[in-house]
Structure formats: structure tokens, C-alpha cells
């Protein structure tokens, strides 16, 4: 069995205030980069792919995670929808088949 896979489906955490949600997402990713054990991978779909864009406030935390060996997998359909395919600053372009296989193989899946 694989390790832990984190699924992010939005650029914010929680519902309600978007500014607060963006701060929470950044805090979550910075904390994830600072603690052990690290997840095996983070899957980004829907608006969460915006976190991998060059202007993302979370880019430094994500770079630390990637440097630590965490795979950052971005949904290609989502990247295309938000016109980010050519602007991906970190991570790798993935597809739903690969994402589903990764989730099926994970020992634990955390959705935030």
C-alpha cells in the first residue's frame, strides 16, 4: 500500500469568507511542509490548481513540499479550464486515470 495522499479541490479551505479560506489554505500547506511525516502526494483539482500558478501565495510552501519528495499532481482538465496548462509553476500535469489509481493505492486519503 502507498502512503497518504492529500486531495485539494479548492484554492481556499472551508466555506464562507474567501480571504480567510485562502489564508487557511496557505497555513495548511506551510504546516504540512514543516511536519513529518509528509504525504506521498497532493492532488489538485478544480480551482485548487490555481495554487500551482506562478502568482500563488502558497508557492513557497508547495516548493518545499516538492523538494521534500511530495508529488504535486494537477488535473489536466482543470488546468485547461482555468487556462493554466502553460503556466504551471510547480508539480506535474496528471489525468483522472492517474489520480484515481493514486487514490486507490493510497493507505490514507485526506480531503481538504
N, C-alpha and C positions, 0 to 999 in steps of 0.2 A: 504494500500500500504506500501511496505517496504521503506527503506531508500536508500541511494546512494550505488552503487556497482561500484568499480573501476576494470577495466579489464586491465591486463598487459600481453602482448603477446611476449615480448622480454626482455632480460636482460639489454638492453640499451634503451634510449629514443631517438627518432629521427633517421634519416638516415645519413650516411656519416661516420664520424670518430667514430670507436667503443670505443676508450678510452674516448672521450668526452661523448659519449652516456652513458657509464657506470657511469661516474661522474654525469651526469644529472639524471639518474635513482636513484642513491643514494641520491642526493639532493632533488629530488621529494619525496622520501619516508621519509627522515628526516623531511622535511617541513610538510608533511601530518601528521606525528606523533606529530608535535608541534602545529598544528592549530585545531580549532573547527569550525564546527562540524566534527567529524571523520566519515568516511564511515562505513556502516554496514559490508561490506565485501570487500576483494580484491581477485579476481580470477586470477590465474596464469596459463597460458597455453603456449605451445610451449617452447621456450628457457627461458621464464620468470620463469619457475620452478627452474632454476639454482639459482635464488635469495634466495631460501629457503634451499639451501645446506649449510653445516657447514662452508665452506670456503668463503661464500658470504660476500662481503664488506658491504652489506646492512642489515646484520643480526640484528644489534643492533636496527636500526630504525624499522625493522619488529617486533622485540621482544616488543618494546614499543607499537606498534600498537596492537599487540595481547594482551598485558597486559591491554590495554585500552578497550578491548572487541571487537576489529575488527577481524572478521573471515578471516583467510587466507586459501583459497581453492586451492589446487593444482590438476591439471588434472592428473589422474592416467595413462592414455595412454602416456602422455608427460613424466611423471616420469619414466615409464618403458622404453621409447625410450632412454632417457639420462642415464639410469641405476642409478636413484636416489631414487627409491622407499624405499630402506632400509636406505638411508642416509638423509632423510628429517629431518632438524634441527628444523623447526617450521611449524605450520599450520597443516592442515589435508588433507588427500587424498580424492579427490572427483571424481565424474564421470560426463560425459557430461549431463546426465539427470538432476542431481542436479544443475549443473551450469546453464543450460538453465532455469530451474524452478526459480532459484535465480534471474537471469536476468529478466525474465518475471514479477516477483513480485516486482522488484525494482521501486522506484519512479523516479530514475535517474540512468543512466549508463554512466560512463566516461571511455573511452578507451584511454590508453596512450601507 
